[in-house]
């Protein structure tokens, strides 16, 4: 089942280990006798954190000392994948345990109440559920807050750490509790405090302040002045190598900022004496592209840097110290938490990974899937394109993608892509046309630079492609069959986005606050 090593040796190897580390779970110690008490559950989601920028996943820079320490106390899932490259797609899937086409997370639809979420299932088992959230995409209007009794919204900022401590203390008075913390860091903007810049940003071109403003995705920029932000999306980037390095390091500094918050939460759990009774999970909803395929940011493709995300779990006495290469997905997390809470081992299309984490199995699935879509963000693209052409439709709202579409033309974008992977290979397709667009050998080409859908591809490429295509077709049929059993409805657009004269003046204080939250992380 695995190779036993000492704790000191494990820590020494942590920085060197990457996805090619072990063939199966490496178990340091056996589980203590199973306890009957249901654990408290704390899940911390760090928005837009890609796995290969985390120390315990092999990254050489000191971005995540707190996560790395927790990794020496629990399980590290080396090949965990999100279901989509942005929050809009991945979070409905995460909460429902369903792939995006099954829960309609790839469109502008609401996660309907007839679809049970795992927080609802935890509540049925007596858990008190708390949501501490800084991402407005996770909202009642989209059905992604089902099952939470207490919901607290916050803006990311210096006061966040103290607010999170208060939230943990509040939850601790209602055990067993499930506390889900969604932090919009390292998500853009790349605006880390000076202490993290000093630690991790050595490349500081004269344009660094401008680069930081670009990542703010300021929607108030005029189309004719949008060259700075538009450059993030075009294939031929005008950034110098120094500027690209600076942006990469600013992302690292944002990760260190997020990791600091993980340390704050873990410290509070320890102070409250809850360490041994709390299942702690650290995850992300998607990764981040940093020029690997001509773009920066996220939400458009289904490549490794956008879908592979960290998953670190700790529960003293029940989750042993291990590193596992089994294929797992974010939608398996709900089933896993329910398993530890004494519930079912399957939830939606997700399966508990408990047996893998406890060293009793090396595999729970043979494939992972992902999908990207832009229509879920902007269903009325012609009106948005009008922003660039100068017609008055929705003239009060300027978005980065509308500018990009208008400047580059729709033919430059694959509107939605889906993918299937068996761990070694990934096949990508145009979701709308079902045309295959890419085949990548991940072991030899982890950044998917060489498309094997060519006559010059390896001899087994045709066989691999056919097998993955069959599995993709089966997956789509399974998702469609599930979706057919539910009546989906459109998620109402935020009322402050209605195109009407004087719309800004008519906003209520609450609407203005939500508008600013969406704008602060680049959705407007």
Secondary structure as GFF3:
##gff-version 3
##sequence-region A 1 524
A	DSSP	alpha_helix	7	14	.	.	.	ID=ss1
A	DSSP	beta_strand	40	46	.	.	.	ID=ss2
A	DSSP	three_ten_helix	51	53	.	.	.	ID=ss3
A	DSSP	three_ten_helix	55	57	.	.	.	ID=ss4
A	DSSP	alpha_helix	65	71	.	.	.	ID=ss5
A	DSSP	beta_strand	75	81	.	.	.	ID=ss6
A	DSSP	alpha_helix	87	96	.	.	.	ID=ss7
A	DSSP	alpha_helix	100	103	.	.	.	ID=ss8
A	DSSP	alpha_helix	118	124	.	.	.	ID=ss9
A	DSSP	beta_strand	128	133	.	.	.	ID=ss10
A	DSSP	three_ten_helix	140	142	.	.	.	ID=ss11
A	DSSP	beta_strand	150	153	.	.	.	ID=ss12
A	DSSP	alpha_helix	160	172	.	.	.	ID=ss13
A	DSSP	beta_strand	177	183	.	.	.	ID=ss14
A	DSSP	alpha_helix	194	200	.	.	.	ID=ss15
A	DSSP	alpha_helix	208	214	.	.	.	ID=ss16
A	DSSP	three_ten_helix	223	225	.	.	.	ID=ss17
A	DSSP	alpha_helix	227	230	.	.	.	ID=ss18
A	DSSP	alpha_helix	241	271	.	.	.	ID=ss19
A	DSSP	three_ten_helix	275	277	.	.	.	ID=ss20
A	DSSP	beta_strand	278	283	.	.	.	ID=ss21
A	DSSP	beta_strand	289	290	.	.	.	ID=ss22
A	DSSP	beta_strand	296	297	.	.	.	ID=ss23
A	DSSP	alpha_helix	304	307	.	.	.	ID=ss24
A	DSSP	beta_strand	311	314	.	.	.	ID=ss25
A	DSSP	beta_strand	322	329	.	.	.	ID=ss26
A	DSSP	three_ten_helix	330	332	.	.	.	ID=ss27
A	DSSP	alpha_helix	333	340	.	.	.	ID=ss28
A	DSSP	beta_strand	346	347	.	.	.	ID=ss29
A	DSSP	beta_strand	350	351	.	.	.	ID=ss30
A	DSSP	alpha_helix	354	357	.	.	.	ID=ss31
A	DSSP	beta_strand	368	373	.	.	.	ID=ss32
A	DSSP	alpha_helix	381	389	.	.	.	ID=ss33
A	DSSP	alpha_helix	400	408	.	.	.	ID=ss34
A	DSSP	three_ten_helix	410	412	.	.	.	ID=ss35
A	DSSP	beta_strand	416	421	.	.	.	ID=ss36
A	DSSP	beta_strand	425	430	.	.	.	ID=ss37
A	DSSP	beta_strand	436	441	.	.	.	ID=ss38
A	DSSP	alpha_helix	461	483	.	.	.	ID=ss39
A	DSSP	three_ten_helix	495	497	.	.	.	ID=ss40
A	DSSP	alpha_helix	509	520	.	.	.	ID=ss41
###
